[in-house]
Amino acid sequence: MANAASGMAVHDDCKLKFLELKAKRTYRFIVFKIEEEQKQVVVEKVGEPAQSYEDFTASLPADECRYAVYDFDFVTAENCQKSRIFFIAWSPDTSPVRSKMIYASSKDRFKMELDGIQVELQATDPTEMGLDVIRSRAT
C-alpha cells in the first residue's frame, strides 16, 4: 500500500527482515533505502549479529538519507542483559533537499510497518547517533 503523503510503498522484504531481526535476532541492523523510480522502500543492507555499532554507522552513506533499525544490546545498572530496537532516520545535512523531503514525509508511515520499534532517533550528522547517545536513550 502506497503512502498517501509521499506515494512510497514498503517492499515486503522490509517487514520480513525486520521480523527476523526482532524475533530471531538474525541481524544486528538493517539499512533501508527509498527507490524513487519504483516508489518504494527496500532493504539496502543487513548486518550480521556479530557486527559492531561502528560497522553499522560505516554502512550509512555520508551524504544520502536512509532509514535504519539497530538492535542494541546493553547491561542495566542491575546487571540485566537487555536489548532495544532503535529506528534511526539518517538525514545528513549534505544530502539533497528533495531526498530529505521524501524521507521525512515517508518516515511515520514506514515506521508503522515495523511493529516493535522501541526508540526513535533522528540524526543529521554522526555525533547525533554516537554510541553514547544510543546508550543514554536505551536506558
Secondary structure, 3 states (H helix, E strand, C coil): CCCCCCCCEECHHHHHHHHHHHHHCCCCEEEEEEECCCCEEEEEEEECCCCCHHHHHHCCCCCCCEEEEEEEEEECCCCCEEEEEEEEEECCCCCCHHHHHHHHHHHHHHHHHCCCCCEEEEECCHHHHCHHHHHHHHC
